[in-house]
Amino acid sequence: MAEDPYDDWAIAERERLRELYLELVTRLGELAFPEARYGEAVQRASRVLAADPIRETAFRLLMRAHAREGNRAVALRAYRRYAETLQRELGEEPAPETRDLARQIRNGEVV
């Protein structure tokens, strides 16, 4: 409906499609793991985070991909950046799953 692109129904539909897109890009990043395409996973996670800087699933994907590439320090920096952003924006801590992932990476475990 070109005459009123900001009508309520259009806003809700646009947000639904945006959410679907971000979920799909994250899933494509996850699908890169079995074939060891970790750079692709990093790119996909980064694309999602550019659109939604506090999407925890994308940060876990980014952390795992960096860790698999052998960049544990980069993965842990991403975690710290996420934790700081989450605290600043929402006054929250990362989910237990994300904190566990950071601990596993810190301990050199395969993630």
DRENPA-3360 file (N, C-alpha, C; in nm, 2 decimals, always signed):
BEGIN
1 = MAEDPYDD = +0.08/-0.12/+0.00/+0.00/+0.00/+0.00/+0.09/+0.12/+0.00 ~ +0.13/+0.17/-0.11/+0.22/+0.28/-0.13/+0.17/+0.41/-0.07 ~ +0.04/+0.43/-0.06/-0.02/+0.55/-0.02/+0.00/+0.57/+0.13 ~ +0.03/+0.47/+0.21/+0.05/+0.48/+0.36/+0.14/+0.37/+0.41 ~ +0.27/+0.38/+0.37/+0.37/+0.27/+0.41/+0.39/+0.26/+0.56 ~ +0.35/+0.36/+0.64/+0.37/+0.35/+0.78/+0.25/+0.32/+0.86 ~ +0.15/+0.27/+0.80/+0.03/+0.23/+0.87/+0.06/+0.12/+0.97 ~ -0.02/+0.11/+1.07/+0.01/+0.01/+1.18/+0.04/-0.13/+1.13;
9 = WAIAERER = -0.04/-0.18/+1.04/-0.02/-0.31/+0.99/+0.11/-0.33/+0.92 ~ +0.16/-0.22/+0.85/+0.28/-0.23/+0.78/+0.40/-0.23/+0.88 ~ +0.39/-0.16/+0.99/+0.50/-0.16/+1.09/+0.51/-0.30/+1.15 ~ +0.40/-0.36/+1.19/+0.40/-0.49/+1.24/+0.46/-0.59/+1.15 ~ +0.42/-0.58/+1.02/+0.47/-0.68/+0.92/+0.61/-0.66/+0.89 ~ +0.66/-0.53/+0.89/+0.80/-0.50/+0.87/+0.88/-0.56/+0.98 ~ +0.84/-0.55/+1.10/+0.91/-0.60/+1.22/+0.91/-0.75/+1.22 ~ +0.80/-0.82/+1.18/+0.80/-0.96/+1.17/+0.90/-1.01/+1.06;
17 = LRELYLEL = +0.90/-0.94/+0.95/+1.00/-0.98/+0.84/+1.14/-0.96/+0.88 ~ +1.17/-0.85/+0.95/+1.30/-0.82/+1.00/+1.35/-0.93/+1.10 ~ +1.26/-0.97/+1.19/+1.29/-1.07/+1.29/+1.32/-1.21/+1.21 ~ +1.24/-1.24/+1.12/+1.26/-1.36/+1.04/+1.39/-1.36/+0.97 ~ +1.43/-1.24/+0.91/+1.55/-1.23/+0.84/+1.67/-1.25/+0.93 ~ +1.67/-1.19/+1.05/+1.78/-1.20/+1.15/+1.79/-1.34/+1.20 ~ +1.68/-1.41/+1.22/+1.69/-1.55/+1.26/+1.75/-1.64/+1.15 ~ +1.71/-1.61/+1.02/+1.76/-1.69/+0.91/+1.91/-1.66/+0.89;
25 = VTRLGELA = +1.96/-1.54/+0.90/+2.10/-1.51/+0.89/+2.18/-1.58/+1.00 ~ +2.13/-1.58/+1.12/+2.19/-1.65/+1.23/+2.20/-1.80/+1.21 ~ +2.09/-1.86/+1.16/+2.09/-2.00/+1.13/+2.19/-2.03/+1.02 ~ +2.20/-1.95/+0.92/+2.30/-1.97/+0.81/+2.44/-1.97/+0.87 ~ +2.46/-1.89/+0.96/+2.59/-1.89/+1.03/+2.62/-2.02/+1.11 ~ +2.52/-2.07/+1.17/+2.53/-2.19/+1.24/+2.55/-2.31/+1.15 ~ +2.49/-2.30/+1.03/+2.51/-2.41/+0.93/+2.65/-2.41/+0.87 ~ +2.72/-2.31/+0.89/+2.86/-2.31/+0.84/+2.96/-2.39/+0.93;
33 = FPEARYGE = +2.92/-2.42/+1.05/+3.01/-2.49/+1.14/+3.04/-2.63/+1.09 ~ +2.95/-2.72/+1.05/+2.99/-2.85/+1.01/+3.09/-2.86/+0.90 ~ +3.10/-2.76/+0.82/+3.20/-2.75/+0.71/+3.32/-2.66/+0.75 ~ +3.33/-2.63/+0.87/+3.44/-2.55/+0.92/+3.46/-2.41/+0.85 ~ +3.35/-2.35/+0.81/+3.35/-2.22/+0.75/+3.32/-2.12/+0.85 ~ +3.42/-2.10/+0.94/+3.40/-2.02/+1.06/+3.41/-1.87/+1.02 ~ +3.48/-1.83/+0.92/+3.48/-1.69/+0.87/+3.34/-1.65/+0.83 ~ +3.28/-1.74/+0.76/+3.14/-1.71/+0.71/+3.05/-1.69/+0.83;
41 = AVQRASRV = +3.07/-1.78/+0.94/+2.98/-1.76/+1.06/+3.01/-1.63/+1.12 ~ +3.13/-1.58/+1.13/+3.17/-1.45/+1.18/+3.10/-1.34/+1.10 ~ +3.10/-1.35/+0.97/+3.03/-1.25/+0.89/+2.88/-1.25/+0.91 ~ +2.82/-1.37/+0.92/+2.68/-1.37/+0.94/+2.64/-1.31/+1.08 ~ +2.72/-1.35/+1.18/+2.69/-1.30/+1.31/+2.71/-1.15/+1.32 ~ +2.81/-1.10/+1.25/+2.83/-0.95/+1.25/+2.72/-0.88/+1.17 ~ +2.67/-0.94/+1.07/+2.56/-0.88/+1.00/+2.43/-0.87/+1.09 ~ +2.41/-0.97/+1.16/+2.29/-0.97/+1.26/+2.32/-0.86/+1.36;
49 = LAADPIRE = +2.44/-0.86/+1.42/+2.47/-0.77/+1.53/+2.47/-0.62/+1.48 ~ +2.49/-0.60/+1.36/+2.48/-0.46/+1.30/+2.34/-0.41/+1.31 ~ +2.25/-0.50/+1.29/+2.10/-0.47/+1.29/+2.05/-0.47/+1.43 ~ +2.10/-0.56/+1.52/+2.05/-0.58/+1.65/+2.17/-0.60/+1.75 ~ +2.23/-0.50/+1.80/+2.35/-0.51/+1.88/+2.34/-0.59/+2.01 ~ +2.22/-0.63/+2.05/+2.22/-0.70/+2.18/+2.15/-0.84/+2.16 ~ +2.15/-0.89/+2.03/+2.10/-1.02/+2.01/+2.19/-1.13/+2.05 ~ +2.16/-1.20/+2.16/+2.25/-1.29/+2.23/+2.28/-1.41/+2.15;
57 = TAFRLLMR = +2.19/-1.46/+2.07/+2.22/-1.58/+1.99/+2.33/-1.54/+1.88 ~ +2.33/-1.42/+1.83/+2.43/-1.38/+1.74/+2.57/-1.36/+1.81 ~ +2.57/-1.32/+1.93/+2.70/-1.30/+2.00/+2.75/-1.44/+2.03 ~ +2.67/-1.54/+2.07/+2.72/-1.67/+2.09/+2.78/-1.73/+1.96 ~ +2.71/-1.71/+1.85/+2.76/-1.76/+1.72/+2.90/-1.69/+1.70 ~ +2.91/-1.56/+1.72/+3.03/-1.49/+1.69/+3.14/-1.54/+1.78 ~ +3.11/-1.56/+1.91/+3.21/-1.61/+2.00/+3.26/-1.75/+1.96 ~ +3.17/-1.84/+1.93/+3.20/-1.98/+1.89/+3.29/-1.98/+1.77;
65 = AHAREGNR = +3.25/-1.90/+1.67/+3.32/-1.90/+1.54/+3.47/-1.85/+1.56 ~ +3.48/-1.74/+1.64/+3.62/-1.69/+1.67/+3.70/-1.80/+1.75 ~ +3.64/-1.86/+1.84/+3.71/-1.97/+1.92/+3.75/-2.08/+1.83 ~ +3.66/-2.12/+1.74/+3.69/-2.23/+1.64/+3.80/-2.19/+1.55 ~ +3.82/-2.06/+1.52/+3.92/-2.01/+1.43/+4.06/-2.01/+1.51 ~ +4.05/-2.03/+1.64/+4.17/-2.02/+1.72/+4.19/-1.88/+1.78 ~ +4.09/-1.80/+1.77/+4.10/-1.66/+1.82/+4.02/-1.65/+1.95 ~ +4.07/-1.72/+2.06/+4.00/-1.72/+2.18/+4.00/-1.58/+2.24;
73 = AVALRAYR = +4.11/-1.50/+2.23/+4.11/-1.37/+2.28/+4.00/-1.28/+2.22 ~ +3.99/-1.29/+2.09/+3.89/-1.22/+2.02/+3.75/-1.26/+2.06 ~ +3.73/-1.39/+2.08/+3.60/-1.44/+2.13/+3.56/-1.38/+2.26 ~ +3.66/-1.38/+2.35/+3.64/-1.32/+2.49/+3.62/-1.17/+2.49 ~ +3.69/-1.10/+2.40/+3.66/-0.96/+2.39/+3.52/-0.93/+2.34 ~ +3.47/-1.01/+2.25/+3.33/-1.00/+2.20/+3.24/-1.02/+2.32 ~ +3.27/-1.12/+2.40/+3.18/-1.15/+2.52/+3.18/-1.02/+2.61 ~ +3.30/-0.97/+2.64/+3.31/-0.85/+2.73/+3.23/-0.74/+2.67;
81 = RYAETLQR = +3.25/-0.71/+2.54/+3.18/-0.60/+2.48/+3.03/-0.62/+2.49 ~ +2.98/-0.75/+2.47/+2.84/-0.78/+2.48/+2.79/-0.76/+2.62 ~ +2.86/-0.81/+2.72/+2.82/-0.79/+2.86/+2.81/-0.64/+2.90 ~ +2.91/-0.56/+2.85/+2.91/-0.42/+2.88/+2.79/-0.35/+2.81 ~ +2.76/-0.39/+2.69/+2.65/-0.33/+2.62/+2.52/-0.36/+2.68 ~ +2.50/-0.49/+2.72/+2.38/-0.54/+2.78/+2.36/-0.47/+2.91 ~ +2.46/-0.45/+2.99/+2.45/-0.39/+3.12/+2.41/-0.24/+3.10 ~ +2.48/-0.17/+3.01/+2.45/-0.03/+2.98/+2.31/-0.01/+2.93;
89 = ELGEEPAP = +2.27/-0.09/+2.83/+2.14/-0.07/+2.76/+2.02/-0.12/+2.85 ~ +2.04/-0.23/+2.91/+1.92/-0.29/+2.98/+1.94/-0.32/+3.13 ~ +2.06/-0.29/+3.18/+2.09/-0.32/+3.32/+2.08/-0.47/+3.35 ~ +2.12/-0.56/+3.25/+2.11/-0.70/+3.26/+2.25/-0.76/+3.24 ~ +2.26/-0.89/+3.28/+2.38/-0.97/+3.26/+2.35/-1.07/+3.14 ~ +2.45/-1.12/+3.08/+2.43/-1.22/+2.98/+2.36/-1.35/+3.04 ~ +2.29/-1.42/+2.95/+2.22/-1.54/+3.00/+2.32/-1.64/+3.04 ~ +2.28/-1.73/+3.13/+2.37/-1.84/+3.18/+2.44/-1.91/+3.06;
97 = ETRDLARQ = +2.37/-1.94/+2.96/+2.43/-2.01/+2.84/+2.54/-1.93/+2.78 ~ +2.53/-1.80/+2.78/+2.64/-1.72/+2.72/+2.75/-1.71/+2.82 ~ +2.73/-1.70/+2.95/+2.83/-1.70/+3.05/+2.91/-1.83/+3.05 ~ +2.84/-1.94/+3.03/+2.90/-2.07/+3.02/+2.99/-2.09/+2.90 ~ +2.94/-2.03/+2.79/+3.02/-2.04/+2.67/+3.15/-1.96/+2.69 ~ +3.14/-1.84/+2.75/+3.27/-1.76/+2.78/+3.36/-1.84/+2.87 ~ +3.31/-1.91/+2.97/+3.39/-1.99/+3.06/+3.46/-2.10/+2.98 ~ +3.38/-2.17/+2.89/+3.44/-2.28/+2.81/+3.55/-2.23/+2.72;
105 = IRNGEVV = +3.53/-2.12/+2.66/+3.63/-2.06/+2.57/+3.76/-2.02/+2.66 ~ +3.73/-1.96/+2.77/+3.84/-1.92/+2.86/+3.93/-2.04/+2.90 ~ +3.86/-2.15/+2.92/+3.92/-2.28/+2.96/+3.98/-2.36/+2.85 ~ +3.97/-2.31/+2.73/+4.02/-2.38/+2.61/+3.94/-2.50/+2.56 ~ +3.82/-2.51/+2.61/+3.73/-2.62/+2.57/+3.69/-2.60/+2.42 ~ +3.66/-2.71/+2.35/+3.60/-2.70/+2.22/+3.46/-2.66/+2.23 ~ +3.42/-2.56/+2.16/+3.28/-2.51/+2.16/+3.21/-2.52/+2.03;
% end
